[in-house]
Amino acid sequence: MTRGLRTFLTMSVLSAILIGGTYTGVQLLFAKAPELPDADATTACRNRVLEPGEQIAPNQVLVNVLNAGGLSGMANRTALNLQGIGFLPGTVGNAPEGTSIANVRVVAPEPKRVDARLVGAQFKGKVQYTKGTPEDDATVEVYIGKKFKGLKKNPVMALKAKNRVTICVPTLAVDPGA
């Protein structure tokens, strides 16, 4: 093969790659953007029945953390620590003005239910359980008080249900019972 022919073939291949790349780039540039999932689709949950003795894990509980203690950043740090254990992150923020809590308050539709107990088992000191409805599709809501003692060094990774209970497991959770 002569030098001129080799140069011609090389330039032809490079030109074809340039034209193909340009065409693909223009197609991608003007393509319609993919649809975002609905907000309801990412926060929805499905019912799961736990029989007595069945376990629930942190990755099946969506937790909101609210700061009622006044120390800036405490709710965020606690939420990150709970997420590190495996709990699904919910809303992080400040508790309503005038909320008074000593250490920790766990709010759930049924305070003695296994998901509320699993969250409460992560904290040092006295944990107060209260009946209520957590906001933003959370399963459990945690209020951090002025005398917050922190999380236990050895987290509780699962709890057994004491009785038959139906819990709402977030669809973004990894459900081993599915």
C-alpha positions as CSV (number, residue, x, y, z in Angstrom):
1,M,0.0,0.0,0.0
2,T,1.4,3.4,-0.9
3,R,1.8,6.2,1.5
4,G,-0.7,8.3,-0.3
5,L,-3.4,5.6,-0.2
6,R,-2.8,4.9,3.5
7,T,-3.1,8.6,4.3
8,F,-6.4,8.8,2.2
9,L,-7.9,5.8,4.0
10,T,-6.9,7.1,7.5
11,M,-8.4,10.5,6.7
12,S,-11.6,8.8,5.4
13,V,-12.0,6.7,8.6
14,L,-11.4,9.8,10.8
15,S,-13.8,11.9,8.8
16,A,-16.5,9.2,9.1
17,I,-16.0,9.0,12.9
18,L,-16.2,12.8,13.1
19,I,-19.4,13.0,11.1
20,G,-21.0,10.1,13.0
21,G,-20.0,11.7,16.4
22,T,-21.4,15.0,15.3
23,Y,-24.7,13.5,14.1
24,T,-25.1,11.5,17.4
25,G,-24.2,14.6,19.5
26,V,-26.8,16.8,17.7
27,Q,-29.5,14.0,18.1
28,L,-28.8,13.8,21.9
29,L,-28.7,17.6,22.2
30,F,-32.2,18.0,20.7
31,A,-33.8,14.9,22.1
32,K,-36.7,15.1,24.5
33,A,-35.6,14.9,28.2
34,P,-36.7,11.7,30.0
35,E,-39.7,12.1,32.3
36,L,-39.1,12.4,36.1
37,P,-40.9,10.0,38.3
38,D,-43.9,11.3,40.2
39,A,-43.2,12.5,43.7
40,D,-46.0,10.1,44.9
41,A,-44.2,7.1,43.2
42,T,-41.0,7.6,45.2
43,T,-42.7,8.1,48.6
44,A,-45.5,5.6,48.3
45,C,-45.6,2.5,50.5
46,R,-47.3,-0.8,50.5
47,N,-48.8,-2.8,53.4
48,R,-46.8,-5.7,54.8
49,V,-48.2,-8.0,57.4
50,L,-45.7,-9.0,60.1
51,E,-46.7,-12.2,62.0
52,P,-45.5,-12.6,65.6
53,G,-41.8,-13.4,65.6
54,E,-41.2,-11.9,62.2
55,Q,-38.4,-9.3,62.1
56,I,-38.4,-5.8,60.8
57,A,-35.1,-4.2,59.7
58,P,-34.1,-0.5,59.5
59,N,-34.3,-0.4,55.7
60,Q,-38.1,-0.8,56.1
61,V,-38.6,2.3,58.2
62,L,-38.8,5.9,56.9
63,V,-37.8,8.3,59.7
64,N,-38.3,12.1,60.0
65,V,-36.0,13.8,62.5
66,L,-37.0,17.1,64.1
67,N,-34.8,19.2,66.4
68,A,-36.7,20.4,69.6
69,G,-33.5,21.0,71.5
70,G,-32.3,24.2,70.0
71,L,-28.7,23.0,69.2
72,S,-28.2,23.7,65.5
73,G,-27.5,20.7,63.3
74,M,-28.5,18.0,65.8
75,A,-31.4,16.7,63.8
76,N,-29.3,16.5,60.7
77,R,-26.5,14.6,62.4
78,T,-29.0,12.3,64.0
79,A,-30.7,11.7,60.7
80,L,-27.4,10.9,59.0
81,N,-26.5,8.5,61.8
82,L,-29.8,6.7,61.5
83,Q,-29.3,6.5,57.8
84,G,-25.9,5.0,58.4
85,I,-27.6,2.3,60.4
86,G,-29.9,1.6,57.5
87,F,-33.1,3.7,58.2
88,L,-34.6,5.5,55.2
89,P,-34.2,9.2,55.4
90,G,-37.3,11.4,55.7
91,T,-37.7,15.1,56.5
92,V,-35.1,16.8,58.7
93,G,-35.9,20.1,60.4
94,N,-37.0,21.9,63.5
95,A,-39.8,20.9,65.7
96,P,-42.8,23.3,66.0
97,E,-42.1,26.3,68.3
98,G,-42.8,25.5,72.0
99,T,-42.2,21.7,71.7
100,S,-40.5,20.6,74.9
101,I,-38.7,17.2,75.1
102,A,-36.0,16.0,77.4
103,N,-34.2,13.3,75.5
104,V,-36.1,11.7,72.6
105,R,-39.7,11.4,71.6
106,V,-40.8,8.8,69.0
107,V,-44.1,9.6,67.3
108,A,-45.9,6.8,65.4
109,P,-49.5,5.9,64.6
110,E,-49.1,3.0,67.1
111,P,-46.3,3.9,69.5
112,K,-45.7,0.3,70.8
113,R,-45.6,-1.1,67.2
114,V,-42.4,-2.8,66.1
115,D,-41.2,-0.1,63.7
116,A,-41.5,2.6,66.4
117,R,-39.7,0.3,68.9
118,L,-36.9,-0.3,66.5
119,V,-36.3,3.4,66.0
120,G,-36.5,4.0,69.8
121,A,-34.1,1.2,70.5
122,Q,-31.3,3.2,68.7
123,F,-31.2,5.9,71.4
124,K,-29.5,6.2,74.8
125,G,-31.5,7.3,77.8
126,K,-35.3,7.5,78.2
127,V,-37.3,7.4,75.1
128,Q,-40.8,8.8,75.2
129,Y,-43.4,7.1,72.8
130,T,-46.3,9.2,71.6
131,K,-49.3,8.4,69.3
132,G,-49.4,10.6,66.3
133,T,-49.2,10.8,62.5
134,P,-45.7,11.5,61.1
135,E,-45.6,14.0,58.2
136,D,-44.4,13.4,54.6
137,D,-45.2,9.7,54.4
138,A,-42.7,8.8,57.1
139,T,-43.3,5.7,59.2
140,V,-41.9,7.2,62.4
141,E,-41.0,10.7,63.5
142,V,-38.2,11.4,66.0
143,Y,-38.0,14.6,68.1
144,I,-34.5,15.4,69.6
145,G,-34.7,17.2,72.9
146,K,-32.5,19.6,74.9
147,K,-30.9,16.7,77.0
148,F,-30.3,14.4,74.0
149,K,-27.9,11.7,75.0
150,G,-27.1,10.4,71.5
151,L,-27.4,7.0,69.7
152,K,-26.2,3.7,71.2
153,K,-22.8,2.5,70.1
154,N,-24.2,-0.9,69.0
155,P,-27.3,-0.3,66.9
156,V,-30.2,-2.7,67.0
157,M,-30.4,-4.1,63.5
158,A,-33.8,-5.9,63.7
159,L,-36.7,-6.4,66.1
160,K,-39.3,-9.1,66.2
161,A,-43.0,-8.3,66.1
162,K,-44.8,-9.2,69.3
163,N,-48.1,-9.5,67.7
164,R,-49.6,-9.5,64.2
165,V,-49.2,-6.1,62.7
166,T,-49.6,-4.4,59.3
167,I,-46.9,-1.8,58.6
168,C,-46.6,0.4,55.6
169,V,-43.1,-0.3,54.0
170,P,-41.9,2.4,51.7
171,T,-41.6,1.2,48.1
172,L,-38.0,2.4,48.0
173,A,-37.1,0.0,50.8
174,V,-35.5,-3.3,50.3
175,D,-38.1,-5.7,51.5
176,P,-36.7,-9.2,52.3
177,G,-40.3,-10.5,52.8
178,A,-41.2,-9.7,49.2
